[in-house]
Amino acid sequence: MNRIKEVLKQQGRTQTWLAEQIGKSYVVVTNYCNNNTQPSIPVLRDIAKVLDVDVRELLVPTKE
């Protein structure tokens, strides 16, 4: 599970914007945001870089 959608909302950015920034289609990014598919680690790192957040902020913790 990822938190890409929440981080985009916090930053006031759109899925379309993110798709353009990382060179993926809107459909692919929408699937990431809706947790239908998960980005690979390299893509997740690219997303974190574009959003200027630590990659860990994009992930749902598995332990408290």
N, C-alpha and C positions, 0 to 999 in steps of 0.2 A: 504494500500500500504506500502511496505517496501523497504529499501535500501540495503538489504543484498548483492546483486550482486555488487553494486557500492563499498561497503566497502571491499569486497573480492578483487576487482580489484585494489583498492588503496593500499592494503596490499600485492599484488602480490600472493595471495592464490587462490586455485581452489575450485570448488564446491565439488569435490571428497574429498579433504582434509577436508573440513568442515563436510561432511557427516561422515567421519571416526571419527572425533573429538566428534561429538554429538551423535553418535550411530544411525544414520538414514541412509536410503538408498540414493544413488545418485539421484534416481528419485524424492524422497520426497524433497531433498534439491533443485533440479532443479526447481520443482514446486514453492518452496518458492522464489527462485531467479527471476523467471519469473512472479511472482505475480499471479500465477494460483490458489494457495492456500496460506493461511496465517498460520504461526506457532502459536501455542497456546502461551499464556503469559509465562508459564514455559519454553517452548522450546526457545522462543525469548530471555529470560534471559540467558539460556545456551549458545546460539549463541553469545550474547554480551560478556559473560565471556570468551569464547574461543577466540574471536576476540579482547579482551581487550579494549572494547569500552563501553561507556554508552549506555544503551538500547535505549535511545532517539535518538541516532545517527542512529539507524536501522529503524526508522520510518519517514515517510513523514509527515511534520507538517500539521495540519489542519487549523492553523491560523498563520498569519504573525506577 
